[in-house]
Amino acid sequence: MVTITDVSRLANVSKATVSRVMSGSRGVKQESREAVLRAAEELNYRPNTMAQSLATQKSDYIGVVLATTDAGQVSTFLPLLCQSLKQRNKRMLVSFADTPEEYTQVVESWGHGQCDAIITFGGDIPESALDKTIAVDSYVSDECRSVSYDYRFACESACRYLSSQGHSSVAILLDGQNFASQLVLEGYKTAMQNMSIPINRQLIVSADDSAELAMMNLLNSYSSFTSLIVMRDSHAAIAMKLLQDFNLSTPQDVSILSLEDSSLAKQLTPALTCISYPSERLVAALMKELDNFLNRHPSENRASIQGNLVVRDSVVNRN
């Protein structure tokens, strides 16, 4: 294996000069820089990134942790995040964690110099990693930097829009027992109370085990509803299929509104009306917080980004 010593000999410079050239440091004569680059290319030399990180205390990697169930939801978010990190000469290291134990293991392993910062989606952040973590859509203490989609506002907006379209019986399919689902439920209850609509608990179901089972429980509850709010576009697709199996059509019998708006939303028939997950604005807020962290600046006020209503064909006007 080619080493820095081989490059220094071929370029006829010191190993320190080679190191400065490879790390992009200033203070190297142009002649020496060119000689090092020619030697490195001839020998096909690649710096040992781990060794560099030990020397500089920087790895230029940003860790991203998410659950496998979130993969579809962040399908738009991740490419935008990757592009923004590249603009900062940072690389993205992605791992999945589905249990608190896996989550803790991943975050703590990255916290020992492998990543300059860690971005997490949901999950419980270990206390030992709070000072290196920026949380997205998670419940966190004041010690942790965070940005989030305003799920509470999104669900309130969804309820108000459905009400404006003549829907007073609104069912809701939550994503599980996570923090985002708690906010959605709070928004649902607040909106229904403000509109003086009684809350029927049989119309509140959760995809703890599966979205299919949650929808079956809803359909078997014998509680009538004319509209349904879901947190994920994929859950809307499942709901449409099951409604069809029960001889119910969308939107004529049951209108559906999603709180996501991924690429799937336009592909469904009918196309989904949504409160759009604001990926671009969330990434911009996240990058601002990351810059503050990397530059050792204090955290700014926690960003809670609101989504916009996108009207398509999955909601019918019953007025």
N, C-alpha and C positions, 0 to 999 in steps of 0.2 A: 504494500500500500504506500502510495506517495505521501510524504510528510512535508511539513513546513521547512525542514532541514534540506530536503531535496530541492525545493523551490529556491531557497536562499543561495544554495551553491550554484545552481544554474544561472540565476540572475546576478550572482556576485554581489549580494547585499546581505545585511544581517537578518537574522530571524525576526528581530523586532521590527525591521522595516517591512518585511513581508506581512507581519501581523497588522501593522498600521494600514497598509494598502488594502488588505482583505476586509478590514473592519470599516473602511471608508474614512479613516481619520485624516486630518490635514497635517501639514508640516512635513510632507515627503516630496523630494525633488521630482519634477516631472520625468526626468530621465530614469530615475530609480523606479518610479511607479510603472512606467511603460515596460521596463525590464522585468519587473515582477509579474505583470499581467501576461507578458509573452511567455515567461517560464511556466506560469500556472496553466496557461492554455496548452502548451506543448506537453506538459506532464499530466494534463487532465486532472489537476489538483482541485479538490473541493474542501473547504475549511470544515473542521469539526465543530458543528454548531453547538453541541453540548459543552465542549471545552470553551468556546467563545462565551457562552452564557455564564459559565462559572467565573470567567475573568471579568465580564462586564456587569454581572448581576442582572442581565436582561436576556430573554430567550427570543423575543419578537414573536412569540406565540400567544394568542388569546384563546383560552379554553371556552367552549360552549357546551353546556350540559342541558339536555332535554329528555323528556320521556318519549318512548316509542309512539305513544298515542298522540303526541304533539307534532309528529313529523309532518302530517298533512297540513296542520294549522299554520305552521311556520314555513311552508313551502315557498311563499313569496318573501317572507322576512329574511330567511337565511341567505339567498343570493344577494340581496341588498346589503346585508351585514358583511358578507364576504368582500363585496366590492369596496365598501367603505374602509374596511381594514386594509385592503391592498393599497389604497391611497395613502395610508399611514405606514406603509412598509411592514405591516403585521400579517401574520398567517393565522388561519383559523384551525383549531384542533377541536373536533366534535366527538362527544361521547354521549351514549344513552344510559339512563338510569331509571328503573321502574319501581324500585323500592327505596325506602329511607336508608337502608344499609348500603345499597349500591351507590346512591347519591352521595352519601358521606365518604365512601371509599374513593370515588372519582375526584370529588372536590379536594379532599385532603391530599391525595397523591399529586395533584397539579399544584398544590399550594407550596411545594418544596422546590421552587425554582424552575419547574417545567413550563409554567405560563406566567406572563407578566400580569395578567388579570384574568378573571373568570366571569363569564356571563351565564347566568342560570335562568331557565324558564320553569316557573313553578317550583315545587319541591321544598323540602325543609333544609335550609342552609346550616351546616355545622357552625357552631360558634367560633371554632378555630379558623374558619375561612371567611368570616364576615369582613375583615379588613382588606381582602383581595377580591371581593365579589361585587358584581353589579347585577341586581336581580330584576328580572322582567316578569311582570304579572305574578308577583309573589307577595305573601305577607312577610314583612321583614321588620326588624327592630330599627330604632333610630340610628344604630351604628352602621347600617348597611346602605349603600347607594342603590337607588332603584328608579325604574321608569315603568309605566304601566298603561294599558288600555283601560279607559274608564268604563268597565263593564256595567257598573251601576247605572250610569247615564245612558249607556247603550240600550239596556233593557227597559228603562223608563221611556226612552224615545220610541222603542218598538211598540210598547203598550199604548202610548198616546197615538201613534200612527194607526194602529189597528182599530182603536176606538173611533178615530176620525173616519174610518172606512166602515163603521157600523158594527164592529165586533165587540161584544160585551162578554163573551165567554171565551177566555184566552187560556189555553193550556201551555205548559212550558216543560221542555226537556233539558235538564241540567247535565253537565258534563261529568259529574261525580261529586266527590266530597272535597274538592280542592278550593283554594282561595278565590279563584275567578268565579266558580259556581256560587260561592257565598255572596259575592257582590251582585251577581245576576239576580239571585233570589231576593236580595234586599231591594234592588231596583224594581223588581216585579211587585213585591208587596207594597212598596211606597206608591207606585203608579196606580195600582188597583184601589188603594185606600183613598188617594187624592181624587180619583174618578168616581168614588162612592160605589165601587163594584165589590160585592162580597167575594172573599177569597175561598175557593173550593180546593181543599188540600188534595183531593183526588185528581185534580188537574195538574199537580206538580209531581213530576217523575224524574228519576235520576239514572243515568247510564252507568251505575256502579259496576255492574257485570257486563252489560252490553246495551247498545242503543236499541237493538231489536227487542230485547226483553222489556225494556222500559216502555217502548211503544205498545207492546202487547198488553202490559199492565194498564196503560192509559186507555186503550180501546176496550179492554174488558171491565173497566170501572163503571160502565153504563152512565157516566157523566157526559152530557153532551157538550161539545165545544165546536166553535166555527173557525178557530184559528189556533196556530201553534207557533211558539217561539223556540228555536233551537240555537245552541251555541256554536255548532259546527255545520258546515255545508254537507259533509258526509252524512251527518245525522238526518239532514233534510232529505237526502236521497233515500235513506232507509225508511223514513217516515212516509214518503211518497209511495214507495213500493208496498208497504204494509197497508196503507190506506186503500190502495188499489185492490189488494187481496180481499179487503173487507167491503168491496164495491163502493168505495168513497173516492171521489176525484179531487184533485188539486188544480185550481183553487175553488171550484164551484161548491164543494161540500166543506172542505177545510183549507183555509189559506195558511201559508207557511212563510215565516220570516226568520232569517238567520242573522246571527251577530258576528259573522266572519267575512264573507265575500271573497273567497279564493277563486282560482280559475274554474273550479267546478261549478260555481254559482251560475255562470252564463251557459254552461253545457247542459244543465238539467232541463227537463221539459215538464212544467213550465220553468223558465229562468227565474232564479231566486231574487226576491226583494230582500235587501240586507241593510243592516247598520254596519257599514264597512269597517273592518279592522284596519287601522291607519298605519300600515307597515312602514311607509316612507317617513312619516313624522316620528314614529317610534324609534326607527333606526337613527334619525338625526338627533333626537334627544339622547339616545343611548351613546352615540359617538361623542356628544358634548360632555357627557358624564365620564366616559372613558378617557377623553383628553384631560379632564380635570384630575382624574386618578393618576394617570401616567406622569403628569406634570406636578403631582403632589399638591394640587389645589383643593380647597375644601369643596364638599358637595354643594350643589345648588339646590333650590327647592325641588322636591320630588315632582317629576313630570307625570301628569295623568292626562293622557291624550284622548280626546273625544272623537268618535267616528261619525261619519256622515250617512244620511239616509240615501240608499240607492234603490229607486223604484223600478221593478221589472214586472213579471207577469204572475207571480205566485200568490198575490193577494188580490182578492176580488172586493169591490165596493158593494156592501150590503145595504147602503142607505136608500 
